[in-house]
């Protein structure tokens, strides 16, 4: 028997925010959202992704920049 587990992450607004809706994504999004819950930098997020997923710094950097750009576009993060 084979069991496959697909993990997803979700971002749902819970307070007074411009963002309304639901954002769904993969484990990468989940790690980035987790890191955004505390004071962090893009460099720290990149480092954590390279450690956790065994990806290159370039790939992690592209993922972080893409996710942050999308979250900024929809007003889901405060800076």
Secondary structure, 3 states (H helix, E strand, C coil): CCCCCCCCEEEECCCCCCCCCEEEECHHHHHHHHHCCCCCCHHHHHHHHHHHHCCCHHHHHHHHHHHHHHHHHCCCCCC
